Amino acid sequence: MGTSSPYGGPSGGNPLLPEGFFDDNSDETDNASDSEVDPSAELVVDDSQEENDNIYTPNHWSSAKTSASNYASGRSNDYRKPVSNHVKAAGGGKAAAKSARAGKATVGSFANFLSGVTKSGIHQVLSDYKIAYEGRKVEDVLNDIVNIIAPVPATKEDAVARNAFLEVMGYLYENIEMNGGDIESLNNLTPETCNDIISKYLSSYIYNRFLKDLGSRFDNKAMNINDICKKEKDIRDYIEGKVNSSFGKYNGNNKVFDSQKIQREAGKIYKDCYEVIEDYINE
């Protein structure tokens, strides 16, 4: 989704996170602590700001790593099990949603942004956000939006939320390009399109969070880069399908775009999505 877009996020290197921020430097044993944050001279995190990365229950975390390794290596064809086990490891859908701190904040802010565009127009919203747009490239304007709604991260959770937002902004960029390259084309956003964009963000966040925790299993176990891409795409597509179904039921199947409800009930939205993913055995 938008990964091949010319829009690659804010320029000037990669301000998202320092080199190796998501690297899993632990060994492949199930006793390894895969979610520990590695020290970095480029990243200074105040203890009061860093969330507890060790949220996963040991038994389910071991199952999540094993099922991800089995799928990545080809010992299993079940791409649903590692995703389900990842949710279980976080304590289930409710606990996974509760710990999605930056994901909930970002989706709420994004919904408010989209609502403003549909009601007042993109130029008014950019003015409200104090973002200059006259004579600027579309990608530069989008960069400013990214940095306001999903600022440069201080934690892994922040980075997951921002990476997901960058992917959705890539989708918006493609939409603008297909409509003449004028950012004013966003004034034509419909309730259906806005709901679709929010759904894309939700699924991208859940996928990126999974990949942050278990992506090294694919890097280490898959046969080659093409195998990694295929298997990660299967998981992304599965998550997108589940989120689309869950969020579609929540928002009345795109009939209205209620940004205030999304902001108010972001935790419930994530919980519903996570519970559907967790409960795949009952399909």
C-alpha positions as CSV (number, residue, x, y, z in Angstrom):
1,M,0.0,0.0,0.0
2,G,1.8,3.1,-1.2
3,T,5.2,1.5,-0.7
4,S,6.2,2.1,-4.3
5,S,5.1,5.7,-4.3
6,P,7.6,8.5,-5.1
7,Y,6.6,9.9,-1.7
8,G,9.1,8.4,0.8
9,G,8.4,10.5,3.8
10,P,10.4,13.5,5.2
11,S,13.7,14.2,3.4
12,G,17.1,14.7,4.9
13,G,18.0,11.0,5.6
14,N,15.6,9.0,7.7
15,P,14.4,11.0,10.7
16,L,12.2,8.2,11.8
17,L,14.6,6.3,14.0
18,P,18.3,5.7,14.3
19,E,20.1,2.9,12.4
20,G,19.3,-0.5,13.9
21,F,16.4,0.8,16.1
22,F,14.2,-2.2,15.2
23,D,17.1,-4.7,15.1
24,D,16.7,-7.8,17.1
25,N,20.2,-8.5,18.5
26,S,19.2,-11.5,20.5
27,D,19.9,-15.0,19.5
28,E,17.3,-17.4,18.2
29,T,16.5,-19.1,21.5
30,D,13.0,-18.7,22.9
31,N,14.5,-17.4,26.1
32,A,15.8,-14.3,24.3
33,S,14.2,-10.9,25.1
34,D,13.3,-9.8,21.6
35,S,11.6,-6.6,22.6
36,E,14.4,-4.9,24.5
37,V,15.4,-1.5,23.3
38,D,19.0,-1.3,22.3
39,P,21.0,1.7,23.5
40,S,21.9,4.2,20.8
41,A,24.0,7.4,20.9
42,E,21.5,8.9,18.4
43,L,18.5,8.2,20.5
44,V,18.0,9.6,24.0
45,V,14.9,8.4,25.7
46,D,13.8,9.7,29.1
47,D,12.8,6.8,31.4
48,S,9.5,8.6,32.1
49,Q,8.6,8.7,28.4
50,E,9.6,5.1,27.4
51,E,6.7,2.7,27.6
52,N,7.3,-0.8,28.8
53,D,8.4,-2.8,25.8
54,N,8.3,-6.1,27.7
55,I,4.5,-6.4,27.6
56,Y,4.4,-9.9,26.3
57,T,3.5,-13.0,28.3
58,P,6.4,-15.5,28.2
59,N,4.5,-18.6,27.1
60,H,2.6,-16.8,24.3
61,W,5.6,-14.8,23.3
62,S,7.5,-18.1,22.8
63,S,4.6,-19.4,20.7
64,A,4.5,-16.2,18.6
65,K,8.2,-16.5,17.8
66,T,8.0,-20.2,17.0
67,S,5.0,-19.9,14.7
68,A,6.5,-16.9,12.9
69,S,9.8,-18.9,12.4
70,N,7.8,-21.9,11.2
71,Y,5.9,-19.8,8.6
72,A,9.0,-17.9,7.5
73,S,11.0,-21.1,7.0
74,G,8.3,-22.9,5.1
75,R,7.7,-25.5,7.8
76,S,4.1,-24.2,8.0
77,N,1.9,-22.5,5.5
78,D,-0.3,-20.9,8.1
79,Y,0.2,-17.2,8.0
80,R,-2.7,-16.5,10.4
81,K,-1.2,-18.3,13.4
82,P,1.8,-16.1,14.0
83,V,-0.4,-13.0,13.8
84,S,-2.9,-14.5,16.2
85,N,-0.2,-15.6,18.6
86,H,1.3,-12.1,18.5
87,V,-2.0,-10.7,19.8
88,K,-2.2,-13.5,22.5
89,A,1.4,-12.6,23.6
90,A,0.3,-9.1,24.2
91,G,-2.4,-10.4,26.6
92,G,-5.3,-10.6,24.0
93,G,-7.1,-8.0,22.0
94,K,-8.0,-5.7,24.9
95,A,-4.5,-5.6,26.2
96,A,-3.0,-5.1,22.8
97,A,-5.3,-2.2,22.2
98,K,-4.5,-0.7,25.5
99,S,-0.7,-0.7,24.8
100,A,-1.2,0.8,21.3
101,R,-0.7,4.3,22.8
102,A,0.8,6.1,19.8
103,G,-1.4,4.1,17.4
104,K,-4.6,5.4,19.2
105,A,-3.3,9.0,19.4
106,T,-2.3,9.0,15.7
107,V,-5.5,7.6,14.3
108,G,-7.5,10.1,16.4
109,S,-5.4,13.1,15.1
110,F,-5.6,11.8,11.6
111,A,-9.3,11.4,11.7
112,N,-9.6,15.0,13.0
113,F,-7.4,16.1,10.1
114,L,-9.5,14.3,7.4
115,S,-12.7,15.7,8.9
116,G,-11.4,19.2,8.8
117,V,-10.5,18.8,5.1
118,T,-14.0,17.5,4.2
119,K,-15.7,20.4,6.1
120,S,-13.4,23.4,5.6
121,G,-11.1,22.4,2.7
122,I,-7.4,21.5,2.6
123,H,-6.1,25.1,2.5
124,Q,-8.0,26.1,5.6
125,V,-6.8,23.0,7.5
126,L,-3.2,23.7,6.4
127,S,-3.6,27.3,7.6
128,D,-5.0,26.0,10.9
129,Y,-1.9,23.7,11.2
130,K,0.3,26.7,10.3
131,I,1.6,24.8,7.3
132,A,2.6,26.9,4.3
133,Y,1.4,25.6,0.9
134,E,1.7,28.3,-1.7
135,G,4.4,27.5,-4.2
136,R,5.5,24.3,-2.4
137,K,5.8,20.8,-3.6
138,V,3.0,18.4,-2.5
139,E,5.5,16.1,-0.9
140,D,6.9,18.9,1.2
141,V,3.5,19.8,2.5
142,L,2.8,16.2,3.3
143,N,6.1,16.1,5.2
144,D,4.9,18.8,7.5
145,I,1.6,17.0,8.1
146,V,3.5,13.9,9.0
147,N,5.7,15.8,11.5
148,I,2.7,17.3,13.2
149,I,0.5,14.3,13.4
150,A,3.2,11.6,13.9
151,P,6.3,13.4,15.2
152,V,9.8,11.9,15.1
153,P,9.7,9.0,17.5
154,A,11.3,8.6,20.9
155,T,10.1,4.9,21.4
156,K,9.5,1.9,19.3
157,E,5.7,2.3,19.7
158,D,6.0,5.9,18.4
159,A,8.1,4.6,15.4
160,V,5.5,2.0,14.6
161,A,2.7,4.6,14.6
162,R,4.8,6.9,12.4
163,N,5.8,4.2,9.9
164,A,2.2,3.3,9.5
165,F,1.3,7.0,9.0
166,L,4.0,7.3,6.4
167,E,2.5,4.4,4.4
168,V,-0.9,6.0,4.5
169,M,0.5,9.4,3.4
170,G,2.1,7.5,0.5
171,Y,-1.4,6.4,-0.4
172,L,-2.6,10.0,-0.2
173,Y,0.3,11.1,-2.4
174,E,-0.7,8.6,-5.1
175,N,-4.3,9.7,-4.9
176,I,-3.2,13.4,-5.4
177,E,-0.9,12.4,-8.3
178,M,-3.8,10.5,-10.0
179,N,-5.9,13.7,-9.7
180,G,-3.5,16.1,-11.4
181,G,-0.9,16.5,-8.7
182,D,-2.8,19.3,-7.0
183,I,-3.2,19.0,-3.2
184,E,-6.6,20.7,-3.6
185,S,-7.9,17.3,-5.0
186,L,-8.1,16.3,-1.3
187,N,-11.2,18.6,-1.1
188,N,-13.0,15.8,-3.0
189,L,-12.6,13.3,-0.2
190,T,-15.8,11.4,0.5
191,P,-16.9,9.8,3.7
192,E,-16.2,6.4,2.1
193,T,-12.7,7.5,1.1
194,C,-12.0,8.8,4.6
195,N,-13.1,5.6,6.2
196,D,-11.0,3.6,3.8
197,I,-7.9,5.8,4.7
198,I,-8.5,5.3,8.4
199,S,-8.9,1.5,7.8
200,K,-5.6,1.5,5.9
201,Y,-3.9,3.2,8.9
202,L,-5.3,0.8,11.4
203,S,-4.2,-2.2,9.4
204,S,-0.8,-0.7,8.7
205,Y,-0.2,0.0,12.4
206,I,-1.1,-3.5,13.4
207,Y,1.1,-5.0,10.6
208,N,4.0,-2.7,11.4
209,R,3.7,-3.6,15.1
210,F,3.8,-7.3,14.2
211,L,6.8,-6.7,12.0
212,K,8.7,-4.7,14.6
213,D,8.4,-7.6,17.0
214,L,8.7,-10.6,14.7
215,G,10.2,-9.3,11.4
216,S,13.6,-10.7,12.3
217,R,12.1,-14.2,12.1
218,F,11.5,-13.6,8.4
219,D,14.9,-12.1,7.8
220,N,16.6,-15.1,9.5
221,K,14.4,-18.0,8.4
222,A,13.1,-17.2,4.9
223,M,14.9,-18.6,1.9
224,N,15.6,-15.3,0.1
225,I,14.4,-11.7,-0.2
226,N,11.6,-12.7,-2.6
227,D,10.3,-15.3,-0.1
228,I,10.4,-12.7,2.7
229,C,8.4,-10.2,0.6
230,K,5.8,-12.8,-0.4
231,K,5.3,-14.0,3.1
232,E,5.1,-10.6,4.7
233,K,2.7,-9.5,2.0
234,D,0.4,-12.5,2.8
235,I,0.4,-11.4,6.4
236,R,-0.2,-7.8,5.5
237,D,-3.1,-8.7,3.2
238,Y,-4.6,-10.9,5.9
239,I,-4.5,-8.2,8.5
240,E,-6.0,-5.7,6.0
241,G,-8.9,-8.0,5.3
242,K,-9.7,-8.5,8.9
243,V,-9.4,-4.8,9.8
244,N,-11.5,-3.8,6.8
245,S,-14.2,-6.2,7.9
246,S,-14.1,-5.1,11.6
247,F,-13.9,-1.4,10.9
248,G,-16.6,-1.6,8.2
249,K,-19.0,-3.0,10.8
250,Y,-18.0,-0.3,13.3
251,N,-18.6,2.6,11.0
252,G,-21.8,1.4,9.3
253,N,-20.0,0.2,6.2
254,N,-18.8,3.7,5.1
255,K,-22.1,5.5,5.2
256,V,-20.7,8.3,7.4
257,F,-17.3,9.5,8.6
258,D,-17.5,10.3,12.3
259,S,-14.1,11.6,13.3
260,Q,-15.2,12.5,16.8
261,K,-16.4,8.9,17.4
262,I,-13.1,7.6,16.1
263,Q,-11.2,9.8,18.4
264,R,-13.4,9.0,21.4
265,E,-13.5,5.2,20.8
266,A,-10.0,4.6,19.3
267,G,-9.3,2.0,22.0
268,K,-12.5,0.0,21.2
269,I,-11.7,0.2,17.4
270,Y,-8.3,-1.3,18.0
271,K,-9.6,-3.9,20.4
272,D,-12.2,-5.1,18.0
273,C,-9.6,-5.4,15.2
274,Y,-7.2,-7.2,17.4
275,E,-9.8,-9.6,18.8
276,V,-10.9,-10.6,15.2
277,I,-7.2,-11.3,14.4
278,E,-6.6,-13.2,17.6
279,D,-9.7,-15.5,17.1
280,Y,-8.8,-16.9,13.7
281,I,-9.3,-20.5,14.9
282,N,-13.0,-20.0,15.0
283,E,-13.3,-19.0,11.4
